[in-house]
C-alpha cells in the first residue's frame, strides 16, 4: 500500500466531497458548500489530496483570508 500527496484537480471534487462528509459528519455538506464557494470566488490558493492505493483519503485547501 502506498500513500501519495499531489495537487488536487477538478476531477477530484467528488472524492474530496466524500472525504469532507466523512470527516465532518453533520457539518460535511456545509464544508462542501464552503469549498465550492471558495473555488467559485477564486479564493483557493492551493489544494492537495492524499491518495492511498489510488483512492482519495485526505484533502488540504489553502485559501485567501483576512
N, C-alpha and C positions, 0 to 999 in steps of 0.2 A: 504494500500500500504506500502511495506517495501523496504528499501534500504539496501543492504549488500555490504561490500567490502571483497574481497577474493583474493587469489593468482590466477594469470592468468594461464591457461593451454593451451597446444597446440590446444585443441578443441575450444578455444575461438577466434582463429585467424580470422575467417571470420567475427565475430561480432566486433572484435577490428578494423579491416579494415573499416567496415561500420561506426563506431564511428569516426575514423580518417578522412574519406572522408567527413563526415558531419561537423566535427569541423573545418577542414582546407580548405574547399571549393576547390578552384582551385589547391592548393598545396597538397590536400589529397592523390593523387596517389604517389607523391614524398615521403610523410611521410610514407605511407605504404611500399614503397621500402626501406626506411631507417630502419624501424623497422625490416623488413625481413633480411636486410643486417647485422644489429646488432646481431640478433639471429644467423645467419649463421656464423658470425665471433666469436661467443662465448663471446660477449661483454656484454650481458644482465646480470645484477646482480640480478634484481628482477622485476617482473611485477605484477600489481594489476588490477583488474577490479571492477567496481561498477555495481551492478545489482539492477534494480528496478523492482519489481514483476517478477523476473526471467529473465529479459532482460538486456543484457549488455548495459549500457548507459555512461560508462566512462572508461578510461584506463590511467594507470600511468606506465611508464617504467623507470627504473634506469639502466644506463649503465656506463661502464668504460670510463673515458675521461682523457685527459692530464691535 
